[in-house]
Amino acid sequence: MAPTIQVNGTTPSASDPSLLSKVKDVYEQAGQSHVFTFFDKLSTAEQANLLKQLSDIDINRVNRIYMNAVAADGAITPPNEINYDESLAPGLSNLLGRSRTPSPRPTEEVLPLPEEACASIVNNPQDEKKWKEIGLKAIADNQVAVLLMAGGQGTRLGSSLPKGMYDIQLPSGKSLFEYQAERIGKLERVAEESAGKQIGSVRVRWYVMISGPTRVETEKYFKEKNYFGLKEEDVIFFEQGVLPALSEDGKLLLSTPSSLSVAPDGNGGLYAALRRPLSPDSPRTVLSDLKDQGVQYVHAYCVDNCLVKVADPVFIGCCIERQSQAGAKVVRKLNPTESVGVLAAKGDAFTVVEYSELSKEKAESRNSDGQLTYRAANIANHFYTSRFLESVEAMERKMAFHIARKKIQTVNLTNGEIIKPNEPNGMKLELFVFDVFPFTKSLCVLEVSREEEFSPLKNAPGSKADCPETSRKDLLAQQKRWLLSQGAKIQDGIEIEVTPKISYAGEGLDWVKGKTFIKSGVLSTKEDLEKLTE
């Protein structure tokens, strides 16, 4: 990825004519010089802000992304004046032929996942135990790290705070961030005990992807909470990128005379974010840090799943044993009409097929055992080798970003008036985290239990599904099953929360055997047991 435009290591400034000239030249060569239409009329501060925004954008990459996207979309003819660095976009020359009109990507038949790619822990305790041992060893050897996608705000939940700070009204009051952090801390202790290592010797590095709007609040929250007991140096924040909004003919859209219209580049922006410097004064990136720390395996997930098993040793162990470069957890689709994407095959590649793209016949087809043929529901829970993550930049040059046509505020380039359109007038481009799957040579698909591992927080309080109430209910129901399986009894109406401080996934609770819980409350230590039982 191209770095910030610099001359002698200095970020462009409106007061330096040579730097301004360099930025203008880059945009002119890329066919995007219109962004300077109002530049001479701007204040010094506005000029500096616009130059900073323009210099932070790799305009050749933006043009390449646009060309790939419209080629896949097949509905737009790229304009002649849009240019890009051909060395950064091999394979696009066929788009620039005589007609300059890209053809839609050929439609390949959707096929069931190949059996050899699939594994399951549902009713499979023997393999689950074996994979857990492999995964715990990798964790104990400090070869495992975690990538958290946490750039979203809780807007749909009625909150302006980062989604990871949301309180689903657990008895403990713990947020999603806090629960996940404590799971990491507990897993470190479990791995140490499994390997007979000294306390504090196992460390799982936690890379937290935030966004511009959530950075300040997230970092402040982690600091106030003392990183939830984790070592501060093991929690690394990095920022999700943005892409400029574009007109239908690929031109950058000015939202005001002094600023571009930009939008987050999707959860698939994770991959590009791994390559960006963590700070302006350091070349260190997440990818370079993974290498420096000797991390070989990475677990990536979204913040909004309260049941997520962070750095799950079973998942990691399964992927290691199968020598997979990437992996995806799935749950069984509830019914043919459930609105979820499913893992499937297209040609000889893996892909996620959205429910709207699956024919009624395929959606309803079943195997001889009665299970849906296309049942592997995607839950955005992935495994990668570090080496695979390093290779994604080359894959991105072939990927087609998804086009979302939107009504985007822009500026009349003739008179500078603000335009607020009533109809879509442009596009926002985004990549999904699963868009790398067609490029993987060895994807491991692990089926897990929905009730044990997936309860997403998507909708406002009071919604029918995937809301704070269902997240709370599902988490407490899981913990109730843990206690009952260890021989405890729970009176009707009693709610017991088992925090990650005493159990990562239901292990180590044999001391509740024979106890009857008569009071609702929180089980954070063994001492809490006497307060809640008879």
Secondary structure, 3 states (H helix, E strand, C coil): CCCCCCECCECCCCCCHHHHHHHHHHHHHCCCHHHHCCHHHCCHHHHHHHHHHHHCCCHHHHHHHHHHHHHHHCCCCCCCCCCCCHHHCCCCHHHHCCCCCCCCCCCCCEECCCHHHEEECCCCHHHHHHHHHHHHHHHHCCCEEEEEECCCECHHHCCCCEHHHCECCCCCCCEHHHHHHHHHHHHHHHHHHHHCCCCCCCCCEEEEEECCCCHHHHHHHHHHCHHHHCCHHHEEEEECCEEECEECCCCECEEECCEECEEECCHHHHHHHCCCCCECCECCCHHHHHHHCCCCEEEEEECCECCCCCCCHHHHHHHHHCCCCEEEEEEECCCCCCCCCEEEEECCEEEEECHHHCCHHHHHCECCCCCECCCEEEEEEEEEEHHHHHHHHHHHCCCCCEEEEECCCEECCCCCCEECCCCCCEEEEECCHHHHHHHCCCEEEEECCHHHHCCECCCCCCCCCCCHHHHHHHHHHHHHHHHHHCCCEECCCCCEEECCCCCCCCCCCHHHCCCEECCCEEECCHHHHHHHEC
